[in-house]
Amino acid sequence: KYLTRFYDLKPTGGKVGRKNIKNPFTEKLEQMQKFFGLNVTGKLDRKTVEMMEKPRCGVHDIGQYSTVPKSSAWQKTDLTYKIVNFTPDMPQADVENSLARALKVWSDVTPLTFTRVYDGECDIEIKFVVGEYNLFLVAAHEFGHSLGLHHSEDPGALMYPNYPNTDPYRFKLPQDDINAIQSLYGKTSDAVQPTGPTTPSKCDQNLVFDAVTTLRGELFFFINRFIWRKHPRGGEADLLFIQNLWPALPNDIDAAYENPITGEVLVFKGNLYWTLNGFDISQGARSITRLGFPKNVKKIDAAVHVEHLGKTYFFVQNKYWR
């Protein structure tokens, strides 16, 4: 069903007759794996199934907005929208606020304007159906489609097919989406153009991690709002949002280390730290003074536990604690 819905897989009505012709299912599965940056095996392996099970947009993935023709965009920049009905799951005022903020995501980086109308004709009509969702992020994504954008292959983009588990109040439109929407509607009139976060690439020779730690045999590489998760058995490292695993953790952390005795991981940002027990946050933000640091220490630059010495070293500028 996934490939039928999102990759236009047609029923064959039987087996493919010729040996040299690739099975349509395999062909579409490989197309899906390539789109999401998975190993292109043509088989329903574990990572492919996991990707299929993630919450996502209902629009198909065929077509990328880097090749969207200009004609698919609105031929004007002043657009109207109308809310036809409301969801019973949220107060009406919260719905209105979330939708306005979702539209502002796009108007902040383009000449677009959005005006709400209450009756008559409109450009964008908003209707609610049954389902659980983070309204702001889903609405911002779907408005992107309404404005002419297709899905992006960038896993950090708002227009990536799978919905991110991101705090809407910390959201900033990624650069990939800014580039795409500006290719259709142009830039703002501001002297300084808005910029957004980018997705790290393993091929970047200048890549610098914020922190690296082990966790129950796995390796975790923190960078900005992302984690690369590497399993000891090998294979490609998975790129995830930090908030996919720990929703309450901040982005851009300073340091992290695992205590092999307790199995806990301590994560540091500024003068605060969080305690992780597996994929649960067992202790929320606490001051690092609780660990014995003097009040003049405002952040931990790096931390490492040296197992054969049984000691943990904390680095702050040109000093260290243990």
C-alpha angles and dihedrals in degrees: 000000000000093000092042092053102039105024103034095245108180122210109254097203090222144352124325106257105209122065095219094054113091117236108258091228091054092046093052092043090054089049090053092047091050092049093054095042094248126144104281101233102139087228133107095249125169098268092048092052091047090053091050091053096055120105108262148163118280095229116103121252099228108117129031126231092233085076099037108132118238089241090069090067126082112271090226136047102216106080134176129214135193130199105220097185141353134237116246089219095075137038111263093241091054091051092051091048094048093049093048091050091047091055091046088060087071100034091054091065102035141037088262120127127190124205123186118229126189102205141007126038123344139174099231120034117196121205129171126223131184115286145098117258147142094259099204096051095040091047093048090050094048092046086056088060090047088055093053105269125136125200122297127223089216105105090208095054124104087229093057106121096241116072113240122234092231132148103251091213091058095044120125121179108254121239092245090062093043091054091048098049092043090053086064103036107017131239131304122268090244117121089228112047119222117253132195141200120286131216115250119241126213087219093061107113090201094053112141122184123220091216142343125207142160121239120188093328097319128105121232122195114194121204125162106309095341142083129202107211115202122191117213091232089069133239128120119325113247118236111218139164112257087233091057087072104023111020094186096052118103125238123246096036121190105217145348138185139172124235102217092200097057096024089228125135121215116208121195134202123164110321093335135085137192128207118222124199102191106302094340126088101231094181125027126216113325133171116263088229085080086068091055101265117143117249092250090068104093100175143005113237096195141347133197135174114218103206100195090053094041090226137119119216122206118196123207115174106299095346136074138199128204 
